[in-house]
Amino acid sequence: MRSGRRRPARLTALLVAVIGVLALAVAAGVAVRSARSSHLAADGSSGDRFTPLTRALVFRGDVGTRPVAVPVAGRAGVAPAADAVVVDVRVTAPTDDGWVRVTPAGQDAPVATQRVTAGTTVTGLATVRLVHGRLQVALSDGSASVSVIVSGAYTSAAQGSTYQPVDTTRAFRGTVGTHPVRVPVADGVTVPRGATAVVLEATVVHPTAPGSLRVGPAGRTNRIGVQQFTRGAVAANAVVAQLDDGALSVAVSAGSATVTLDVLGAYARSDSGAVFTPITAVRAYTGTTTGAATQIQLAGGAGVPGDATAVLVTASLERSGPAGALRVAPYGRDDGGVALAFTAGRAVAGLVPVALRQASVQAVASGGAATLHLDVAGYFTDGSAPSGLGNDVSWPQCHGALPAGQAFAVIGVNDGSGTTTNPCLAAQLAWARDSAGGAAQPRAALYVNTANPGRHVPGGGWPTSNVDPEGARVTSVYGVCTPGSDGVACSYMDGWDIAVRDVVDRGVSHPAAYRWWLDVETGATWRDPATNVAVLDGMTDAFAARGIAVGLYSTGYQWGIISGGTTPNSALASAPSWIATGETPLARAKEACAGPGLVDGGVAMVQYVVGGVASGLDFDWSCR
């Protein structure tokens, strides 16, 4: 187990899969950060607000595989102190198939912004963090003429707009020609009156001529396309559109087409919306998606805190099968997010602004299985995310990134066995104490390894009396431990002694300020149920003697093997349970909250792992 416990055998297969993805997240510079309030970004700042801008060209030139830096801050209405910008990237006459990559200046992350097909013009939306006021653009293969058009900027200025994801709402569907059609959007219900901009899913079908879709503020001339299409083909992507008096305009550059505009979110000058934190794009997920919904947890990994309410991701799909569409949407919803249309045998990529549900999104690709990549460019926080999501970490995370925005955290005291100390215990416990809170669980708790090796334990240390390491004589319902015995009396004292050393020797200040969970797994050394339970009773009573509350971590299967149904003779009989559910979605893990506890104290929280989580950490949900 990555957290330092021995993972149950049925969970170990996940480790190999997630370690490689974890390396990507760490290599991309993911930091240990916390989001503590409704308008705090992960780095403790006030977060960024959005300012829509009249679309303006900031770069046009030939681009190859070598990145070209593009100064943006201080130009075309972009504030000199802008942290990120929204841009449309148009690639014209590419010489090769491949990808266009728009990233912060100096950051060569192998992520995708838009799929490029040789000889075909394509336009895609991107949100990119600025470094020293610049971004950079490059192609994965060949060369092309590239145009970068800015349409908005994120800054820390208080007068900017916050973001509110909304349930997908149809704003317009109809035939559009070259004459702009006015589309009222700010109805005061889904989109607030006074909204400055909206995020749309724009779909074009049955175009009579090749051209581009033009979306902009109502009443203004707009000759810059936000989407390219060919005659008779379907095109769909995300669009950020500025509003004028609550409305926008839509037209095509040539011919006519049926256009659909669905609202996914709105920007407004309000303190109740979400602020944005841009990050250097990091690949958060790679996996197979099919016609069935695939849950992909993003909050809690890849630089996205656990309390994020929405994310900006670039979805790219690689397949060799028939034409179809990819939809990335909030988990459990068939609408929302953006559908990206693709032709047979062709890859597709596009920016998807999507709200998170249960910390996750879902992906569905029609037409069979395909390989999906998700690259995260930033996230939104507003304090309204479910507060029951936490993490548990230990010595394996000593040199890696820790999650951000967790409601609570449980820290491993030991370095893989009950007689050792986690070398990062102090630092990780300080991180845990800075958890956001808001769950029924305390911000910080501890867990300790348990085992029952008997008197032949390597290195000695098996008790020979009822005197503990501090010289105190212990009275036990199991009787008196005598030299050479490894029955229940000495097993009880072994558990007592281990707990005393955990409290005294591990360097935890004010140990009674935390709940200490007993980690009980079959991967450790155990003997028979009677002596096994005696060890755990000894640990529980030793903790209780020092004013420390305990809990029990295991699976029902493992607890049954180790305890054999033996009833504890200590406070452990009424202790809360922390149930490990393995590699499963959060929704399925939460079902264990209503199930039986390991003992009579009920289920306090559940632990789960999602294969697509970039950090490879254990996640925990507070049941009460």
C-alpha positions in Angstrom: 0.0 0.0 0.0 1.3 3.4 -0.9 0.4 4.8 2.4 2.7 2.4 4.2 0.3 -0.3 5.2 0.5 -3.6 3.5 -2.2 -3.4 0.9 -4.7 -6.3 0.8 -3.7 -8.7 -1.9 -6.7 -7.8 -4.0 -5.5 -4.2 -4.0 -1.8 -4.6 -4.9 -2.4 -4.8 -8.6 -3.2 -1.1 -8.7 0.2 0.0 -7.5 2.0 -0.6 -10.8 -0.6 1.2 -12.8 -0.6 4.4 -10.7 3.2 4.8 -10.0 3.9 5.7 -13.5 1.2 8.3 -13.6 2.3 9.7 -10.2 5.7 10.3 -11.8 4.1 12.6 -14.4 2.4 14.6 -11.8 5.5 15.0 -9.7 7.6 15.8 -12.6 5.2 18.6 -13.6 5.9 20.4 -10.4 2.7 19.7 -8.4 3.1 21.4 -5.0 1.7 20.8 -1.6 -1.0 23.4 -1.3 -4.2 23.9 0.5 -7.5 25.6 -0.4 -9.0 26.8 2.9 -11.8 29.1 2.1 -14.3 29.9 -0.6 -12.1 32.3 -2.4 -8.6 31.1 -1.6 -6.6 29.5 -4.4 -4.4 26.5 -3.7 -1.3 28.7 -3.0 -3.2 30.7 -0.4 -3.9 33.7 -2.7 -7.3 35.1 -3.4 -7.6 33.2 -6.7 -8.1 34.6 -10.2 -11.1 36.3 -11.7 -12.0 36.5 -15.4 -12.1 39.5 -17.7 -13.6 38.9 -21.1 -12.0 40.7 -24.0 -12.8 41.6 -27.5 -11.1 38.9 -29.6 -7.7 40.1 -30.8 -4.8 38.6 -32.7 -1.7 38.5 -30.6 0.4 36.2 -32.8 0.6 34.9 -36.3 3.5 33.1 -37.8 5.2 29.9 -38.8 5.6 27.3 -36.1 7.4 24.0 -36.1 8.4 21.5 -33.4 10.6 24.1 -31.6 8.4 26.2 -29.2 7.8 29.8 -30.1 7.3 32.3 -27.2 4.3 34.6 -27.5 4.2 37.7 -25.3 0.6 38.3 -24.2 0.4 40.3 -21.0 0.0 44.0 -21.6 -1.3 43.5 -25.1 -4.9 43.4 -26.6 -6.4 44.4 -23.3 -4.6 41.7 -21.3 -3.5 43.1 -17.9 0.2 43.2 -17.4 -0.2 41.1 -14.2 -2.5 38.5 -15.8 -1.9 34.9 -14.6 -3.6 33.1 -17.5 -5.4 33.8 -20.7 -8.1 32.2 -22.8 -7.1 31.9 -26.5 -8.3 30.5 -29.7 -5.5 28.8 -31.6 -5.9 28.4 -35.3 -3.5 26.1 -37.3 -3.5 26.6 -41.0 -1.9 24.4 -43.7 -0.1 22.0 -41.4 2.4 19.8 -43.2 1.9 16.7 -41.0 -0.6 15.0 -38.7 0.1 15.7 -35.1 -0.8 18.0 -32.2 -0.5 21.7 -31.4 0.7 22.4 -27.9 0.1 25.7 -26.1 1.8 25.8 -22.7 3.3 28.3 -20.3 6.6 29.8 -21.7 9.5 27.5 -20.9 7.3 24.5 -20.1 7.6 21.7 -22.6 5.0 19.4 -21.1 4.0 16.7 -23.7 0.3 17.6 -23.5 -2.3 18.1 -26.3 -4.2 21.3 -27.1 -5.7 20.4 -30.5 -5.4 17.6 -33.0 -3.9 18.7 -36.4 -4.5 16.9 -39.7 -2.1 17.6 -42.6 -3.6 20.2 -45.0 -6.6 21.0 -42.8 -7.3 24.3 -40.9 -8.4 23.8 -37.4 -9.3 26.1 -34.5 -9.3 25.1 -30.8 -9.8 26.8 -27.4 -7.1 26.8 -24.8 -6.6 28.3 -21.3 -3.0 28.6 -20.5 -1.0 29.9 -17.6 1.5 32.8 -18.4 5.1 32.8 -17.3 6.6 36.3 -17.3 3.6 37.3 -19.3 4.2 34.8 -22.1 3.0 31.5 -23.4 4.5 29.3 -26.0 3.2 27.3 -29.0 4.7 24.3 -30.8 3.7 21.4 -33.0 4.4 17.8 -32.3 5.3 17.2 -36.0 5.9 19.2 -39.1 5.1 22.9 -39.4 2.1 25.2 -40.0 1.0 28.8 -39.9 -0.4 29.4 -36.4 -2.6 32.3 -35.1 -3.2 33.0 -31.4 -6.4 35.0 -30.7 -6.9 36.2 -27.1 -10.5 36.4 -25.8 -10.1 36.7 -22.0 -7.7 36.9 -19.1 -7.5 35.7 -15.5 -6.1 38.1 -12.9 -6.3 38.6 -9.1 -8.1 41.9 -9.6 -11.2 42.1 -7.5 -13.3 43.7 -10.3 -13.1 40.6 -12.4 -15.8 37.9 -12.8 -16.2 34.6 -10.9 -17.4 31.4 -12.5 -20.5 29.4 -11.9 -21.0 26.0 -13.6 -24.6 25.4 -14.5 -26.8 22.5 -15.6 -26.5 22.3 -19.3 -29.1 24.7 -20.8 -30.0 25.0 -24.5 -29.6 28.7 -25.4 -30.1 28.4 -29.2 -30.7 25.9 -32.0 -31.4 27.1 -35.5 -30.2 27.7 -39.0 -27.5 30.4 -39.2 -26.0 32.2 -42.2 -23.5 34.9 -42.7 -25.8 37.5 -41.1 -25.4 37.5 -37.3 -28.3 36.2 -35.2 -28.8 37.7 -31.8 -29.1 35.1 -29.0 -30.3 36.3 -25.5 -28.5 34.3 -22.8 -28.6 36.1 -19.4 -32.2 35.1 -18.4 -31.7 35.7 -14.7 -32.4 32.1 -14.0 -29.6 29.9 -15.4 -27.4 32.7 -16.4 -27.5 35.7 -14.0 -28.4 39.1 -15.4 -25.3 41.2 -15.8 -23.2 38.1 -16.7 -20.1 39.1 -18.6 -19.4 35.9 -20.5 -20.6 32.3 -20.9 -19.0 29.0 -21.6 -20.7 27.2 -24.4 -20.7 23.9 -26.2 -21.1 24.9 -29.8 -22.1 22.3 -32.4 -22.4 22.8 -36.1 -24.2 20.3 -38.4 -25.1 20.3 -42.0 -22.9 23.2 -43.1 -23.5 23.9 -46.8 -20.0 25.3 -47.3 -16.6 25.1 -45.6 -16.0 27.9 -43.2 -15.9 29.0 -39.5 -18.3 29.6 -36.7 -18.3 33.1 -35.3 -19.6 33.8 -31.8 -19.2 37.1 -30.0 -21.0 39.9 -28.1 -24.3 40.9 -29.6 -24.2 44.0 -31.8 -20.5 43.9 -32.6 -18.8 42.9 -35.8 -17.0 39.6 -35.3 -14.9 38.2 -38.1 -12.8 35.9 -36.0 -13.8 32.2 -36.1 -14.0 30.1 -33.0 -14.4 26.8 -34.9 -13.6 25.5 -38.3 -15.8 23.1 -40.3 -16.0 21.4 -43.7 -19.0 21.1 -45.9 -21.5 18.4 -44.6 -19.4 17.5 -41.5 -20.2 17.8 -37.8 -18.0 20.1 -35.6 -18.3 20.6 -31.9 -16.1 22.3 -29.3 -16.1 24.6 -26.3 -16.4 28.4 -26.7 -16.0 31.2 -24.2 -18.2 34.1 -25.4 -18.3 37.6 -24.2 -21.9 39.0 -23.7 -23.2 42.5 -24.4 -26.4 43.4 -22.6 -26.9 39.7 -21.7 -26.8 38.5 -25.3 -24.3 37.2 -27.9 -24.4 36.9 -31.7 -23.7 33.8 -33.9 -23.0 33.5 -37.6 -21.0 31.4 -40.1 -18.4 32.8 -42.5 -19.9 31.1 -45.5 -23.1 29.4 -46.5 -25.4 28.2 -43.7 -25.5 25.6 -41.0 -27.6 24.3 -38.1 -26.0 25.7 -35.0 -26.6 24.6 -31.4 -25.4 26.5 -28.4 -25.6 24.9 -24.9 -24.6 26.9 -21.8 -22.2 25.1 -19.5 -21.3 28.0 -17.2 -21.3 31.7 -16.7 -19.0 34.5 -15.5 -20.4 37.3 -13.4 -19.1 40.1 -11.2 -20.1 38.3 -8.0 -18.5 37.1 -4.8 -20.6 33.9 -4.8 -18.9 32.2 -7.8 -15.7 30.3 -8.1 -12.2 31.6 -8.5 -9.7 30.1 -10.9 -6.2 28.7 -10.3 -4.2 28.0 -13.5 -1.5 25.3 -13.4 1.1 24.0 -15.8 -0.9 21.5 -17.8 -0.3 18.0 -16.5 -1.5 14.7 -17.9 -4.0 13.5 -15.2 -5.4 10.4 -16.9 -4.6 7.9 -19.6 -7.0 5.0 -20.1 -9.5 3.2 -22.2 -13.0 4.6 -22.6 -15.9 2.8 -24.3 -19.6 3.3 -24.8 -20.1 2.9 -21.1 -19.4 5.8 -18.7 -15.9 5.7 -17.2 -15.5 7.5 -13.9 -12.3 9.5 -13.7 -11.5 11.2 -10.4 -9.5 14.4 -10.8 -9.9 16.2 -7.5 -7.2 15.3 -5.1 -4.6 14.6 -7.8 -2.7 16.2 -10.7 -2.5 19.5 -8.8 -6.3 19.7 -8.3 -7.4 20.1 -4.7 -10.1 17.9 -3.1 -12.5 20.9 -2.8 -12.4 21.9 -6.5 -15.8 22.4 -8.0 -14.8 22.4 -11.7 -11.8 21.9 -13.9 -10.5 22.9 -17.3 -9.1 19.8 -19.1 -8.0 19.1 -22.6 -9.4 15.8 -23.7 -7.7 13.9 -26.5 -8.9 10.6 -28.0 -6.9 8.2 -30.1 -8.7 5.5 -32.0 -8.8 3.6 -35.3 -12.5 2.7 -35.4 -15.5 4.4 -36.9 -16.7 8.0 -36.5 -18.3 9.1 -33.3 -18.2 11.5 -30.4 -16.5 11.8 -27.1 -18.3 13.4 -24.2 -16.5 14.4 -20.9 -19.2 15.4 -18.4 -19.7 15.7 -14.6 -19.7 12.2 -13.1 -23.2 10.6 -13.2 -24.5 13.1 -15.7 -25.3 12.3 -19.4 -25.3 16.0 -20.2 -22.9 18.8 -19.3 -19.3 19.0 -20.4 -18.4 19.0 -24.1 -18.9 16.4 -26.9 -16.0 16.3 -29.3 -16.9 14.8 -32.7 -14.3 12.7 -34.6 -14.1 11.1 -37.9 -13.3 7.4 -38.6 -9.6 6.6 -37.8 -8.9 10.1 -36.6 -7.8 11.4 -33.3 -9.5 14.4 -31.7 -8.7 16.9 -28.9 -10.4 19.9 -27.3 -10.7 21.9 -24.1 -13.5 20.8 -21.8 -14.7 23.0 -18.9 -16.5 20.6 -16.7 -18.0 20.6 -13.2 -16.9 17.9 -10.7 -19.4 15.6 -9.0 -18.0 13.3 -6.3 -14.6 14.7 -7.2 -14.9 13.1 -10.7 -15.8 13.5 -14.3 -17.0 10.7 -16.6 -16.1 10.0 -20.2 -18.1 8.2 -22.9 -16.9 7.5 -26.4 -19.4 6.2 -29.0 -18.3 3.7 -31.6 -16.2 1.4 -29.5 -13.1 1.5 -27.2 -10.5 4.2 -27.5 -7.5 5.6 -25.7 -8.3 8.8 -23.7 -5.9 11.4 -22.3 -7.0 14.2 -19.9 -4.6 17.1 -19.4 -5.6 19.5 -16.6 -4.9 23.2 -17.2 -6.6 24.6 -14.0 -9.4 24.4 -11.5 -12.1 26.4 -9.8 -12.9 26.5 -6.1 -15.8 28.2 -4.3 -16.0 26.3 -1.0 -19.2 24.3 -2.0 -17.6 21.0 -2.9 -18.5 18.0 -0.7 -16.4 18.2 2.5 -16.2 14.5 3.2 -13.2 13.8 1.0 -9.8 13.1 2.7 -6.6 11.3 2.2 -4.2 9.0 4.2 -0.5 9.1 3.6 2.7 7.8 5.2 6.4 7.1 4.4 6.0 6.4 0.7 4.9 10.0 0.1 8.0 11.4 1.8 9.4 12.6 -1.5 6.3 13.2 -3.5 3.5 15.7 -3.7 0.7 15.7 -1.2 -2.9 16.4 -2.0 -4.5 19.8 -1.6 -7.9 20.9 -0.4 -8.5 17.7 1.6 -11.1 18.0 4.3 -9.2 15.7 6.6 -6.1 13.4 6.6 -4.8 10.3 8.4 -1.1 10.0 8.8 0.9 6.7 9.2 3.0 6.8 12.3 5.3 3.9 11.3 7.8 3.2 8.6 6.2 0.0 7.4 6.2 -2.0 10.7 5.0 -1.4 14.2 8.5 -0.9 15.7 9.6 1.9 13.3 8.9 5.6 12.8 7.7 7.3 9.6 10.7 9.6 8.8 8.2 12.3 7.5 5.8 12.0 10.3 6.2 15.6 11.7 5.9 17.2 8.3 3.0 15.1 7.2 1.2 15.7 10.5 1.7 19.5 10.1 0.2 19.2 6.6 -2.8 17.2 8.0 -3.5 19.8 10.7 -3.9 22.3 7.9 -6.7 20.3 6.3 -9.8 22.3 5.3 -12.1 20.7 7.8 -15.9 20.6 7.5 -16.2 16.8 7.7 -17.3 14.7 10.7 -13.7 13.4 10.9 -11.1 15.6 12.7 -8.7 17.5 10.4 -5.9 15.1 11.5 -5.7 11.6 12.8 -3.0 8.8 13.0 -2.8 5.2 12.2 -0.3 2.5 13.4 0.7 -0.8 12.0 -0.2 -4.0 14.0 1.0 -7.6 14.0 1.3 -10.6 16.2 4.7 -12.3 15.6 4.9 -14.2 18.9 7.9 -14.6 21.1 10.2 -15.6 18.2 10.0 -12.0 16.8 13.4 -11.1 15.2 15.5 -8.9 17.4 13.7 -10.0 20.6 11.5 -7.6 22.5 8.7 -10.1 23.4 7.4 -9.4 26.9 8.2 -11.6 29.8 6.1 -9.8 32.5 3.3 -7.3 33.0 5.7 -4.4 33.3 5.6 -2.0 30.4 8.5 -0.1 28.8 7.9 2.9 31.2 8.2 0.6 34.2 4.5 0.6 35.0 2.8 -2.7 36.2 -0.2 -3.5 34.0 -3.3 -5.3 35.2 -4.9 -7.4 32.4 -8.1 -9.4 32.0 -5.8 -11.9 30.2 -3.8 -12.6 33.3 0.0 -12.5 34.0 2.6 -12.8 31.3 5.5 -15.1 32.3 8.9 -15.7 30.7 8.9 -18.1 27.7 5.1 -17.8 27.2 3.5 -16.6 24.0 -0.1 -17.1 25.0 -2.9 -14.5 25.3 -1.4 -12.8 28.5 2.0 -12.1 26.8 0.3 -11.2 23.5 -1.8 -8.6 25.3 1.4 -7.2 26.9 3.1 -7.2 23.5 0.3 -5.0 22.1 0.4 -2.8 25.1 4.2 -2.3 24.8 4.0 -1.5 21.1 1.3 1.2 21.8 3.4 2.7 24.5 6.4 2.9 22.2 4.2 4.5 19.5 3.1 7.2 22.0 6.5 7.7 23.6 9.1 7.2 20.9 7.5 8.4 17.6 7.7 12.1 18.4 4.0 12.9 18.4 3.2 15.9 20.6 0.0 15.9 22.4 -0.9 12.3 21.3 -4.3 12.4 22.9 -5.3 15.2 20.5 -5.7 12.6 17.7 -7.6 9.4 17.1 -5.2 6.5 16.5 -6.4 3.9 14.0 -5.2 0.3 14.3 -4.3 -1.0 10.8 -5.2 -4.7 10.7 -4.2 -6.5 7.5 -3.4 -10.0 6.5 -0.1 -8.9 5.0 1.4 -8.6 8.5 2.5 -11.6 10.7 -0.4 -13.1 12.6 -1.0 -16.3 14.6 -4.3 -17.6 16.0 -7.4 -15.5 16.5 -7.3 -15.5 20.3 -3.7 -14.2 20.6 -4.3 -11.8 17.6 -7.2 -10.1 19.4 -5.2 -10.1 22.6 -2.5 -8.0 20.9 -5.1 -5.5 19.6 -6.8 -5.4 23.0 -3.4 -4.6 24.6 -2.8 -1.8 22.1 -6.3 -0.4 22.6 -6.1 -0.4 26.4 -2.6 1.2 26.4 -3.9 4.0 24.2 -7.0 4.4 26.3 -4.9 4.7 29.5 -3.4 7.8 27.9 -6.7 9.3 26.9 -6.4 8.3 23.3 -9.4 7.1 21.3 -8.9 4.3 18.8 -10.5 3.0 15.6 -10.1 -0.1 13.5 -9.0 -0.2 9.9 -9.4 -3.4 7.8 -11.8 -5.2 5.4 -14.5 -7.5 6.6 -12.7 -10.4 5.0 -9.3 -9.7 6.6 -10.8 -8.9 10.0 -12.6 -12.2 9.9 -9.4 -14.2 9.2 -7.4 -12.4 11.8 -9.9 -12.2 14.6 -12.0 -15.3 13.8 -15.0 -13.6 15.2 -13.4 -13.3 18.6 -14.9 -10.5 20.6 -12.4 -7.9 21.8 -12.1 -7.5 25.6 -11.4 -3.8 25.4 -12.7 -0.5 24.1 -12.0 -1.9 20.7 -15.4 -3.7 20.8 -17.2 -0.3 20.4 -14.6 1.4 18.2 -15.5 3.0 14.9 -14.5 1.2 11.7 -12.6 2.5 8.7 -13.4 0.1 5.8 -11.1 -0.4 2.9 -13.0 -0.9 -0.3 -10.1 -1.2 -2.8 -10.1 0.0 -6.4 -13.6 1.4 -6.8 -15.4 4.6 -7.6 -16.4 6.9 -4.8 -20.1 6.2 -5.3 -19.5 2.5 -4.8 -17.2 3.1 -1.8 -19.8 5.2 -0.1 -22.2 2.2 -0.1 -20.0 0.7 2.6 -21.0 3.5 4.9 -24.4 1.8 5.3 -22.8 -1.7 5.8 -21.7 -3.5 8.9 -18.7 -2.3 10.9 -15.8 -4.6 11.8 -17.0 -4.4 15.4 -20.0 -2.7 17.1 -18.9 1.0 16.6 -20.3 1.4 13.1 -18.6 2.7 10.0 -17.0 6.1 10.4 -15.2 6.3 7.0 -14.3 4.3 3.9 -11.1 4.2 1.9 -11.0 3.8 -1.8 -8.7 4.0 -4.8 -9.7 5.0 -8.3 -7.4 3.7 -11.1 -7.4 7.0 -12.9 -6.3 9.1 -10.0 -3.0 10.7 -11.1 -1.5 10.9 -7.6 -1.8 7.2 -6.7 -2.9 8.1 -3.2 -5.5 6.5 -1.0 -8.7 8.6 -0.7 -11.2 8.5 2.2 -14.8 9.5 2.6 -16.3 10.5 5.9 -19.5 8.5 6.5 -20.6 10.6 9.5 
